């Protein structure tokens, strides 16, 4: 449950022992399904920034993951150690393309060497899973055998996920034979949420849905954060020059995976109407392609509507990249048209860069944004709704400035990574006390 209970060792007689536990440095291992700098997203940002903040606070925080999308087994990224392990998809009949598709999104993989590493890691206090299914089962098994607490973060949602997105993730294994079910049963893959010491949700709507599904569980809302200083300054002119974007154009930016969930198609469909009234608009889409057929659909739409002079599509930029910061500072408006969005960390990044934001009224976005105050909400899948919101900001500079200033203030005061990690550290310590 969300409430903290008074534990026996909080009695004054046990104050020295309690103080020692509360000041003890912790050793935490984060376990995501993949962690590749070349195909970056909100989950990777969250894990890396949380780990960096924990290390700054004197704790040990590292990442144990698989070689999906990155073959480098040992790496250090911004002071955080990463250990990657070989893995398999336990299905017969998968093509290399099927495996690649699952690497990019939602693959239910298996890694025995990862389990061995988690069982042998010295002086471990907490395991933090960032995926369920068999990978979550590996974390659950290691925690149970070592008698340690584990938590799981639901970055992509579990209950609040559209059926179309679930079907798309299952598409690569259609018609294949799954030989890994016995491993799933052995690892308790179906009990990862039930047996977790705590479930962490980035969106309040997901937190409420999960709490209703598991009423006896501790379910916390722990939103994403942002390094506001990192995004505060950038070279927008350099970004425009490098990518051939006219300096006088009004640049609309979207950052996110090229994926039906992110719904860049709605922005493309809003462009003809916008260009009829504002001929100097330029749309920039930045993100790795996770669904190739969708990427081709976007390119076909650009060509069919003769938008190639007003739309630029760029591959995803590596996490922490200065060029990504420059992209935000090159833009006039940031848009997030997602059909499903558990949180939307890019909204925080756009706020930190001082941009006005137009975002779909879906998922966790309404839980931390305020329509007309720090964002303009639009209807997901409705190009006209997005077009009207964009045009409203273009025509009303005072409104755009007010929304941008309110967003920037909120990013700094409510969503700084140190503030978010303080709450996570408190959850960890509470579990260790229990």
Secondary structure, 3 states (H helix, E strand, C coil): CCCCCCCHHHCHHHHHHHHHHHHCCCEEEEECCCCCCCCCCHHHHHHHHHHHHHHHCCCEEEEEEECCCCCCCEEEECCEEEEEECCECCEECCCHHHHHHHHHCCCCCECHHHHHHHHHCCCCCEEEECCCHHHHHHHHHHHHHHCCEEEEEECCCCCCCCHHHHHHHHHHHCCCEECCHHHHHHHCHHHHHHHCCEEEECCHHHHHHHHHHCCCCCEEECCCCECHHHHHCCCHHHHHHHHCCCCCCEEEEEECCECCCCCHHHHHHHHHHHHHHCCCEEEEEECCECCHHHHHHHHHHHHHCCCCCCEEEECCCCCCCHHHHHHHHHCCEEEECCCCCCCCHHHHHHHHCCCEEEEECCCCHHHHCCECCCEEEECCCCHHHHHHHHHHHHHCHHHHHHHHHHHHHHHHHHCEHHHHHHHHHHHHHHHHHC
